[in-house]
């Protein structure tokens, strides 16, 4: 018995088929690897909380956050959150007589949220006057959140 000669075009077709099969196998292994990475849970040990939960917590604790006491026996109420990022935000608040603003950095997430006051502001001519600290986000793009009076939830306004 003799061997069947393979023509040059047949060799090219076989080579193309082998390359296609190799490419398909590489694609399959790549997809499996991506799925494996996506299924791996984070091992940070910290729960991730929504921005809504963070705003509600800060709203409940503004009396402790403010470096100044409210006047005439009032209590502080937040009027707006201005998020720079998930961890940095301005908080506008008032007591019915005066308004203030703080810039905070969230250091630790809920349930016992920890924060650092970066700047403390009073209203001034043409905007806010920095009374203490610093304002590294002066010209940053901000996301405004205000409380919806009907739902009681904080909603994005811009």
N, C-alpha and C positions, 0 to 999 in steps of 0.2 A: 504494500500500500504506500502510496506517495502522499505528500502534503499538497494542499491546495494553495496555489500562490495567491497572495493578497495584493491587490493593486494599490497604488499610491493614494487614490481618492478614498479607498476603504480605510486605509491607515489614518487619514485625516479625520474621517467620520468617527472612528473609534476614539481617537484622541479628544475630539470635541465632546463626545459623550462622557468620557472619563472626567474631563474638566468640569462639565456641568454637574456630574454626580458629586465631585469633590466640593464644588461651590455650594450645593444644596446641603451637604453634610455640615459644612462650616456654619452655614446660616442656622441650621437646627441647633447645633451646639451653642452658638452665640445666644439664641433666644432662650434656651434652657438655662444658661448662665444668668441672663438678665432676670428671669423669673425667680431663680434661687435667691438673688440679691434682694429682690422686692419683697420676698416673704420673710426676710430676717427682721424680727422686731428690734426696736431700739433698746439698748440696755442701759439707758441713762438713769432708770429708777425713778424718774420724775414724770408725773402725769402732765399732759399738755392740756391747757385750759383755753377756752375761746376768749376772744377779745371782749365779748359781751360779759363773760364771767369776771374778767379782770376789771372792766368798767364798773360793774355792780359792786365788787369788793371795794374799789377805790371810793365810790360814791358813799358806801356805808362807813368808810373810815376817814373821810376828808377832815374831820375834826382833829384827828391825830396827825395827819399829814401836814396841815397848815402850820407854818412856823409862828403864826400870829393868832391870838384869840379873837373871836368875833366880838363886835361892840354891842352895847346896850342889851346884853343878855340874849342875843340872838344865837343862831347856829349856822354853820356853813352848809351851803348847798352847791353842788357842782352844776354849772350851766353849760359847759362844753369840754370835750376832750379833743385835743389836736395831736393825732398820732404822727410821729416822724418815722417810726419803725415799730416793730412789735415790742421793743424794750424801752423806747424813749418817747415821751409825750409831754405836752403841756396840758395843764388842767386849769380851766377858768372856773372860779367859784365866787360866791357872794353870800352875805348874811342879811340882805335886805337894806343895808346901809352903805357898805363898802364892797368893792370887788377886788379880787386878787388873782394872781396866776403863779403857778409853780411849774418848773420843768423838772421832771423826775426820770430816773433810769430804774427800770425794774431789774433787781438783782437776783431775786429768787421768785419762782412761780407760786401759785396757790398750792395748798390751802393757807399757808401762812406767808402771804406775799411780803417780800422785803423790797425796799426801794431806797434810792439815794437821791436827795434833793440836789440838783445841779444848779438851779437858779430860782430866785424868788423875785416877783415883779409886782409893781403897783402901776395903776394907770397914770399916764403922763400925757403931755402934749403930743398929739399925733401918734399915739400907740402906747406900748408898755415900756415902763422905765425899770431897768434892772436894779433892784435894791441890794441884793446879795448874790454871790456866786458868779456863774458865767452863763453865757448864752451861745454855745457853739453851733446851734442850729438856726441862727437868726434868719437866714434866707432859704431854709429847707422847704421842700414841698410838704404840705400837711394834709392829713385826712381829718375832716371835721365830723365829730359825732355829737348829736344832741338828743335829749330824751324825748321820745314821742309821748305826748300827753295821753293819748288814747290807750296805747299798749303798755306804757311804762318801760319800754325797752329803748336802749340807745341805738340810734340809726345813723348811718352815714349820710351826710348832707351834700357832699361834693363828689 
